[in-house]
Amino acid sequence: MSPTDTAQGPPPPRANPDLVGHHWAEQRFLAAWRSGRLPHAWLICGPPGIGKATFAFRVARFALSGGGGGGGGGGLFDDAPADSLAVSPDNPLFRRVASGGHGDLMTLERAFSSDADIEEDPRERKRYTVIRIDDVRAAGSFMRLTPAEGGWRVVVVDSADELNANAANGLLKLLEEPPERALLLLVSHAPGRLLATIRSRCCRLALKPLSDTQVLELIGRYRPDIAAADAQALARLAEGSIGRALALAEDGGLELYRNLIGLVGALPDPTVATVHDLGERLGRKAPEAEVAFRTTMHLLAWWVARLAREGACGRSPSAVVPEEEGLGARLLAAGGVDRWVEVWEKINRLADQTDGLNLDRKQVVLNVFYALGEAARA
């Protein structure tokens, strides 16, 4: 176990020395590094929670170290190039990157909406909902400076999906006229939503979901308190995303999932009182109820989407928990794929509208289960 590992979860991406999976992406970057024709911009994309930001900071440390050697020189044409992007956690450069103290590295992310007092609880600080044009301009000015340590200037954009329209256009101008010895690393969960002109000016690395075995390994590393059976269920729910698995564990997602399976298993006529009780709990005016509501809607949408996807292929979805065995086959026989696609669309629409239109969360839950019951009754 790495010294950075804890029972509370992994360290933040800038401080995480470990990369599980994605070996091919590491080798592709190394090949470009060794070629002497390193692209100035990289689009690191894939599902959330699979290690994209961790990979980006791994690349940043490698470049800032001059090719893994720990120096500040260019390293692009080293006679003995590294065979890995890893920089030792004992290296002072690693610690400076982890603390945000390296003069040639900048992280472009959503800024805080106000300057917090030094005594203010950091957890109370609020960020803007998007990355703004002023933030992109600051990154452009940073990249045009001469590297403080004689090597590279690196900007990590985490994530590019959060750029507003003006910021995206500002970033495009930076990509069209890249400064010398500057490296831009864009993290994206949904690259299809980015400007096509941004995508075309980046070398794309599409990282794949982790295997269930790798997710289980990481759950055991970061949350050894989770029982083996629960860890296996979390790995199935996560679909290759250790970030999602750990978030579900933190938010009680597995218990919520089992409760949902109990209700869905009673379709088309789950006990009315039980559905109302769930709506009451998720509709309370408390932060934990809001988190539970979002987790519940996400799990329901995921379950119905998987039901429709597997049904379209002539299969029944495999069970995540034992109570789920045979449930998918029964509901597919009752409702058909088209009907479940409609339910999936309704769940996502209501989830999106809950915050924007300030909908009553209990009523949303009741509407969702009414739609589920109608689909199962068909």
QUIRA-V622597 format. One line per field, one symbol per residue. burial: 1 if it has 24 or more other ideal C-beta (glycine too) atoms within 12 Angstrom, else 0. A space follows every 50 residues. Layout:
# QUIRA-V622597
burial: ???
This chain:
# QUIRA-V622597
burial: 00011000111011111111110011011101100001111111111111 11111111111111111111010111000011001110100011011100 01011111111000000000000000000111101101110110001010 11111111111110001101110110011011111111101001100110 11111110110101110111111001000111111111111111111111 10110111111011111001000010011011100000100111111111 11111111001000011011100100110011011010111011011001 1001000000110111111111101100
